[in-house]
Each structure stands twice: as structure tokens, then as C-alpha cells.
Amino acid sequence: MNYSQKDKLYNWHPYTQHKTAANFPAIVKGKDALLWDENGKEYVDAIASWWVNPFGHSNQVIADAIYKQLTTLEHVLFGGFTHNKAVELAEKLMTILPTNQKKLFYSDNGSTAVEVALKAALQYNYNKGIKKTKIIAFEEAFHGDTFGAMASSGISFFTEAFQGSLLQVDRIPVPTTGNEEKSIFELKRLLATNDYAAFLFEPLVLGAAGMVMYEPEALDKLIAICNDNHVFTIADEVMTGFGKTGKTFATDYLQHKPDMMCLSKALTGGTIPMAITSFTQEIFDGFCDDDTNKALFHGHTFTANPTGCAAALASINLLQTDQMQNHIRRVNESHLVFENKIKNHPKVKTSRVLGVIFALEIKTESEETYYGTMRNKLYNFFIEKGIILRPVGNIVYILPPYIITENQLQKVYQTIEKALEIV
Ligand SMILES: *Cc1c(COP(=O)(O)O)cnc(C)c1O
């Protein structure tokens, strides 16, 4: 048996119906935007391995930083101790985060970053004796798979089995073009009740919903309304952070900055699982008290893992190089050229580009579901052609490592054009 076959004996994969799933290719090597399976087949990783990998696979600079850290201090508990890499990373982040972000809390993944933000919003009010127990989120939001993050996610079949066990979350429409007023109206309607601790959102791009995009002006208005009503705003930048939208953070497009931000995915360049929730001074101060019980009693064993911090530092330094910024601009320009070419294709319903993110929606007769037949047909077609793309229903999107070559990118575009012929 090869790895692909042996895998079936033991491993339970995410979002997978194993009764019908085929054997999965076993990847044995990665370099830059390319991956190779055990049979030597080559794949272009056009979605940066679930949006985590901006600088390419097996990046030497990050690998060196990790190796050096592993042989200096691999881990130390963060309860009662600190370490130089957590301090250096914090100093670095303070130079790139919005200036209202003053305190950092470390955890392990995007979901935990969101959990920490939600718990902070709820406990801040509890500490002050204010009864605000609900959360506001977008209708098609995705914030992760742990309970609080899941409750905040609007994609129903992800959460259906757990109704009744979830945090109370009320939803407003995403302010896509034409829906801005409806979104504002619904937010104002909810806020009239005073029950809400926070508004949680994916800024400018809703990733799992199919790279649904909306304008900064619309989000600015929603944040301003929350500010007026003393409701915290939480920007979930787990997907959008670290250059994907063309700026370091999606919130860099905004006039009004959020009270909290959630970071993960590309934070360590796709190497070590790590996440950060950042806070304003005001929120942090809401936990500082002579009463010990008012502290944030939340923590994960590997909190602020030094190896993760070293990887994050190396990643942010890479992001800031002129070379990497040029890659981001180049990918964006290529996307715009491709979009211009493809948008009038008879099978294309809509298309959109922001930063390195490209998405197009294919016209369908009936409504296409998340893991529906068209989606599976497209997915299998791309894999067969050696391109890793994971369509969301009838939406095909590209979110490549920034260092993807122009040839590789053209191959991805051409394969998408061919895919339009088979659906
Ligand atoms: C992926 C994602 C998460 C969840 O992150 P995990 O690391 O998978 O837990 C949360 N929010 C957004 C916007 C995401 O894209």
C-alpha cells in the first residue's frame, strides 16, 4: 500500500464524507507555489493551502528562523513567564497594526482567536455589571469551528447539528453593493435593544462564503454605528491579514478602526499554527482590577510558543520587503487582466478582485450547494489538471502564494477557462 491508501486506514479528514470520498493524493514535497505527491505528480497550490502560505512552501528564511529557535528555546510556558520572541513579535506587530491596538493575546488558530475576542467582549461587560450577552455577525459569515466561532458562522450546515447549544448570535446582511442600506437598517434595529456585546465581521472579504466582497465605506458606517452604541467591533482578519487584500490588513482601508482584531493563517507564513487577538487599551483595562476574578481566565498550553513567534517575526519581515510587495501588486494586476478577459464569458455571472484574491461565479440553472455536484466536478477537474482550487458551490476563487510565477498563474487562469467549458 502507498501513503494514499494507508491514510484511509487511520485518518479522519476535515469536512469529509468518508463513505464517498476517494483516496486523497499524498503530498510528499513542497517548494514555492508547487506541491508534489508520492507518484511525482505536480500541483500548483492556487489557494495557498487554505490561505495560510503567502511566501511559498518550504521557505528557507522562515525555516532557518524556526531551526534557530528550536535549538535555542523551543517552548516555555507563558503563564508566569515571558520570552524574548514574544516581546520582539509584539514590538513588530505594534508597528503594523492600527494604532488603537495596544495589547496582544496569543492562541493557536483562527477559531481560538475568535473565541478569545468573543469571551473578552462578553466578560468586559460582565466585569462592569452590564448585561450584554449577544453577538451580531453577518449572514454568510465564517469564523471557525469551535463553539463560539461556530455560533457566529452563518453557513447553516456547518452548525445545524448544534442548534440549541450555541451562543446567541443575530445576523445582519453583508453590505454588498446595493445592500448597504439594508445592512445598516438591520444593525440599527438590533442595537435598539441594548443586548449586544460585539459586532464580529470579516472585513471586506468573506472567505468561506466564496470571497464575497463589499466596500470599506459600508463597513466604516457599520463600525461608526457600533461605536455610537458602545458595542465592540471585532475584525476577523484571519483570512484577510498580512497582505491578501493588497494592504497589510483589510482594516487599513477603513477610517474607523475595530476594537479587536483576530489574526492567524498567514501569521507564521503557513508554518506553525498560531493566532493572536489584539485589543484596545480600553478593553484590556476592563480586566484590570484588585479583584482577581476579573482577569481573563483563558489560556492554551502552547500560548505564545517561541517557535511560532520566531516564524511570525520572519514572516512579517518577508512581507515588508519590496520584493514581496511587488509580488502582491503583480498578482493583483494579472488578476485584473484575467478578470477583464473572462467577465463577459457567457457562463460567468459575476467576478471580483481585491489584492491577490480573484473570484468568479458561474451561472447555474438551479441553486448550487456548498459541496454540490458542480462543485465536485470542478474540483476533480482542477486536481486532474494539477491545480489546487477548492470551489465554493459555483464560485471559483484563486488566492495564491504571492510568489507564484507568472507562468504558473497563467496555467491556473487557462485551466479555469477550460473548466467553464465542462460545466
Ligand atoms: C479560517 C478562518 C477561521 C478559522 O481559523 P482556523 O484556524 O481554521 O480555526 C476564522 N475566521 C476566518 C475569517 C477564517 O477564514
The ligand as an SDF file (V2000), in Angstrom:
LIG
                    3D

 15 15  0  0  0  0  0  0  0  0999 V2000
  -10.1650   30.0090    8.5510 C   0  0  0  0  0  0  0  0  0  0  0  0
  -10.8920   31.0770    9.2670 C   0  0  0  0  0  0  0  0  0  0  0  0
  -11.1670   30.9730   10.6420 C   0  0  0  0  0  0  0  0  0  0  0  0
  -10.8520   29.7390   11.4330 C   0  0  0  0  0  0  0  0  0  0  0  0
   -9.4940   29.5010   11.5280 O   0  0  0  0  0  0  0  0  0  0  0  0
   -8.9710   28.0500   11.9470 P   0  0  0  0  0  0  0  0  0  0  0  0
   -7.5010   28.2010   12.0270 O   0  0  0  0  0  0  0  0  0  0  0  0
   -9.4180   27.1240   10.8570 O   0  0  0  0  0  0  0  0  0  0  0  0
   -9.6060   27.7100   13.2440 O   0  0  0  0  0  0  0  0  0  0  0  0
  -11.7760   32.0330   11.2620 C   0  0  0  0  0  0  0  0  0  0  0  0
  -12.1110   33.1390   10.5820 N   0  0  0  0  0  0  0  0  0  0  0  0
  -11.8660   33.2780    9.2700 C   0  0  0  0  0  0  0  0  0  0  0  0
  -12.2410   34.5510    8.5810 C   0  0  0  0  0  0  0  0  0  0  0  0
  -11.2610   32.2470    8.5630 C   0  0  0  0  0  0  0  0  0  0  0  0
  -11.0410   32.3800    7.2500 O   0  0  0  0  0  0  0  0  0  0  0  0
  1  2  1  0
  2  3  1  0
  2 14  2  0
  3  4  1  0
  3 10  2  0
  4  5  1  0
  5  6  1  0
  6  7  2  0
  6  8  1  0
  6  9  1  0
 10 11  1  0
 11 12  2  0
 12 13  1  0
 12 14  1  0
 14 15  1  0
M  END
$$$$
